[in-house]
Amino acid sequence: MNSGTTSERDLLRCPRCGSSARDPEAKQCSCCGKSLHSYSRLAMDPRPEPAPPQAGVRAQREFARWMADQPTGITQVLGLAALVVLGLAFAVLALGGVLHVRGTDRSAVTAICVCIGVVLALWNGWRIVRFYQAPLLHRVACVVDERTRTTRTKHGWRTRHYATFEFEDGSRLEFPVSSGMAAQVARGDCGVAITRDTFLLVFHRAGRV
């Protein structure tokens, strides 16, 4: 039913003085004489905000299965455990005099090497404990940045891959990723990131949504 009244949305607003014209067919502002154009009405219409790209992930058929996934993170734990063993082995070798260099103070070298080994073992042992104490988080995220870091070792060059994810709350975190995952994901990809502590365990990729 048309009441014959003009709604606020149908009013033309003057771009110069801001006055509203009651006549939707008005050509000029009755206050200042400024010509009224169609964009004056368009400026009053609220523009819908585009949906965030993460919203499309929840519409995926496999979203429920992704959110129910419970990765163990055993690969990450074994990597930390290997560093614990390496630290302890380094300390034992130092105590046995294997790391002694001729012409140096043996006791000082031994003490330094033992300290390095023990600190390495304790630090990574604490990281294992922290890993299991941290919650397993399932979050919708998008890849917003990628980078690589290449270092030289005695066995050659080693490249590490990193990916930065943006979550639905706007926060961003960078995680080290394997070379295989780095080859599968690209900037702009969205999906479900499963993380624990400082590790990205799994990224279920939904692609660009």
C-alpha positions in Angstrom: 0.0 0.0 0.0 1.4 3.4 -1.0 0.8 6.1 1.6 1.7 8.9 -0.7 4.6 10.0 1.4 8.3 10.1 0.4 10.6 8.0 2.4 14.0 9.3 3.5 15.7 6.8 1.2 13.8 8.4 -1.8 14.9 11.9 -1.0 17.5 13.7 -3.1 20.2 15.3 -1.0 22.0 18.4 -2.2 25.7 17.8 -2.5 26.5 21.4 -1.6 24.3 22.3 1.4 23.0 18.9 2.4 19.3 19.9 2.1 16.8 17.2 1.1 14.3 17.8 -1.7 10.8 16.5 -1.1 10.2 16.2 -4.8 12.0 13.2 -6.2 11.9 14.8 -9.7 13.5 18.0 -8.5 16.3 19.3 -10.8 17.7 22.0 -8.5 18.1 22.5 -4.7 15.4 24.8 -3.4 17.9 26.3 -0.8 21.0 27.0 -2.8 20.1 26.3 -6.4 22.7 23.5 -6.9 21.8 21.0 -9.6 20.7 17.7 -8.2 22.0 14.5 -9.8 21.3 10.9 -9.4 24.4 10.3 -7.4 22.9 12.4 -4.6 20.3 9.7 -4.0 22.9 6.9 -4.4 25.1 8.5 -1.7 22.3 8.0 0.8 21.9 4.3 0.1 24.0 2.1 2.4 26.4 -0.1 0.5 26.5 -3.7 1.7 29.9 -4.7 3.1 31.5 -7.5 1.1 31.6 -10.8 2.9 35.1 -11.8 4.2 36.7 -14.5 2.2 36.8 -16.8 5.3 33.0 -16.9 5.2 33.1 -19.1 2.1 35.1 -21.8 4.0 32.2 -22.6 6.3 30.0 -23.3 3.2 32.3 -26.1 2.1 30.8 -29.6 2.2 33.9 -31.0 4.2 33.9 -28.1 6.7 32.5 -30.3 9.5 35.0 -33.0 8.9 37.9 -30.5 8.9 36.7 -29.1 12.2 36.5 -32.6 13.7 40.1 -33.5 12.6 42.4 -34.3 15.6 46.0 -34.4 14.3 48.5 -35.8 16.9 51.4 -33.6 15.9 53.8 -36.5 16.4 56.1 -35.2 13.6 56.6 -32.0 15.5 57.2 -33.8 18.8 59.7 -36.2 17.3 61.6 -33.2 15.9 61.8 -31.6 19.3 62.8 -35.0 20.9 65.6 -35.3 18.4 67.0 -32.0 19.6 66.8 -33.1 23.2 68.8 -36.3 22.3 71.3 -34.2 20.4 71.8 -31.8 23.3 72.3 -34.7 25.8 74.7 -36.4 23.4 76.7 -33.2 23.0 77.0 -32.9 26.8 78.1 -36.5 27.2 80.7 -36.2 24.5 82.0 -33.0 26.1 82.3 -34.8 29.5 84.2 -37.7 27.7 86.8 -35.2 26.4 85.9 -35.9 22.8 85.3 -32.2 22.0 88.6 -31.1 23.5 90.8 -29.0 21.3 94.5 -29.2 21.8 96.0 -26.0 23.1 92.9 -24.9 25.0 91.8 -25.1 28.6 90.2 -28.5 28.7 88.0 -27.8 31.8 86.7 -24.6 30.3 85.9 -26.1 27.0 84.2 -29.1 28.7 82.1 -26.8 30.9 81.0 -24.6 28.0 80.1 -27.6 25.8 78.2 -29.3 28.6 76.2 -26.1 29.3 75.3 -25.8 25.6 74.2 -29.4 25.5 72.1 -29.2 28.7 70.5 -25.9 27.7 69.6 -27.4 24.3 68.0 -30.5 25.8 66.1 -28.5 28.5 64.8 -25.9 26.1 63.4 -28.4 23.7 62.2 -30.7 26.5 60.2 -27.7 27.8 58.8 -27.0 24.3 57.5 -30.6 24.2 55.7 -30.1 27.6 54.4 -26.7 26.4 53.2 -28.4 23.1 51.0 -30.9 25.0 49.7 -28.3 27.4 48.6 -26.0 24.6 45.0 -26.4 23.2 44.4 -27.8 19.8 42.8 -24.9 17.8 40.7 -25.2 14.7 40.4 -21.9 13.0 39.2 -20.6 9.6 42.1 -18.7 8.0 43.5 -17.4 4.8 47.1 -17.3 3.6 48.1 -13.6 3.3 51.8 -13.9 2.9 54.6 -16.4 2.1 58.4 -16.2 2.5 61.4 -18.4 2.4 64.7 -18.3 4.3 67.8 -19.8 2.9 70.8 -20.6 5.1 74.1 -22.3 4.4 75.2 -25.4 6.3 78.1 -27.7 6.0 75.9 -30.0 4.0 74.9 -27.3 1.6 72.1 -24.8 1.3 68.9 -25.2 3.4 65.6 -23.5 2.6 62.9 -23.0 5.2 59.3 -22.0 4.2 57.0 -19.8 6.2 53.3 -18.8 5.7 51.3 -16.1 7.4 47.7 -16.8 8.1 44.9 -14.3 8.9 42.1 -15.5 11.1 38.5 -14.4 11.3 39.2 -12.1 14.3 41.7 -10.2 12.2 44.8 -11.6 13.9 47.8 -12.8 11.9 50.3 -15.5 12.8 53.3 -16.8 10.9 54.1 -20.6 11.0 56.9 -22.6 9.5 55.6 -25.0 6.9 57.0 -28.0 5.1 58.2 -27.7 1.5 55.3 -30.0 0.5 52.7 -27.7 2.1 54.4 -24.6 0.7 54.1 -26.1 -2.8 50.3 -26.7 -2.3 49.2 -23.4 -0.9 49.4 -19.9 -2.3 48.6 -16.4 -1.1 44.8 -16.0 -1.0 44.0 -19.6 -0.3 41.5 -20.1 2.6 40.7 -23.1 4.7 40.8 -24.5 8.2 44.2 -24.2 10.0 44.7 -26.6 12.9 47.4 -25.3 15.2 48.9 -26.2 18.6 51.3 -23.9 20.4 53.6 -22.4 17.7 53.1 -25.2 15.2 50.8 -25.5 12.2 49.8 -29.2 12.2 47.4 -29.3 9.3 45.9 -26.8 6.8 42.7 -28.1 5.1 42.7 -26.0 1.9 39.4 -24.9 0.4 41.1 -22.9 -2.3 40.2 -19.3 -3.2 36.6 -18.6 -1.9 
